[in-house]
């Protein structure tokens, strides 16, 4: 685990600044460039896989991010995937161009596209028109004829709920955000769907324990939803919450702290993704570890296979692990 001192030294800032950035301190006036540098260094220092010596240049790949640069700072899950992909590309001597706007891809001469995020069907069609060699990372509906790398959200969700139940929790809540399916318009964030299905299976489901906001997987959203839960449920507030991602979980911790509710003594919290900042917040966040750098590596490897002549599409589903820290028991 990299320390804040390590990060501060590489970033050229104070340890206090690193701490405030990693804790999403809204009162800090650090520039977007400084925040980006700190987050990228924190992610890169956790990237411990042995690096191969780069070979001579063998092509050029466009890495296309689904979200904006500002959104990437609010939820560094996709930044971590990008860093893994970029490092793998460098190992193979491949030139990379990271873009946040699809219309800029057509202006570049490239040999393939790595698309990171949850792209709409319209965006998928747009990418197909630009280049036939594409690998999608974290676009979780099936894409016939195109490679994709995803994780098993259902099994991860069941693992968290089983952990809570084993600890004696029966009043288990969920805090998340809402995504709309590009297929039928229904709510399709797999964590919320899996939560409802498995809680019903275990005969523990209570509709009032679900707090879902539209489309925002960030710290303020988690704060708002937990504050709403505290106000609405009072003494009936669940003793455990599964939160859809780590930035939202950090917001939940902030709301609970302001309300004087002890974590994990009164409420246990488990997040999702295990972004680098999760180990630096207080209390340190229990979470589902998604091997984001490996997702980026695997996506890049699959794209290179395509560029080298593989004809048939592959869909890779990667495992996750529950990491227990101070926020749960």
Secondary structure, 3 states (H helix, E strand, C coil): CCCHHHHHHHHCCCHHHHHHHHCCCCCCCCCHHHHHHHHHHHHHHCCCCCCCCCCCCCEEEEEEECCCHHHHHHCCHHHHHHHHHHHHHHHCCEEEEEECCHHHHHHCCCCEEEEECCCCHHHHHHHHHHCCCEEEECCCCCCCCCEEEEECHHHHHHHHHHHHHHCCCCCEEEEEEECECCCCCCECCHHHHHHHHHHHHCCCCCHHHEEEEECCCCHHHHHHHHHHHHHHHHHHCCCEEEECCHHHHHHHHHHHHHCCCCCCCCCEEEEEECCHHHHCCCCCCEEEEECHHHHHHHHHHHHHHHHCCCCCCCEEEECEEEECCCCCC
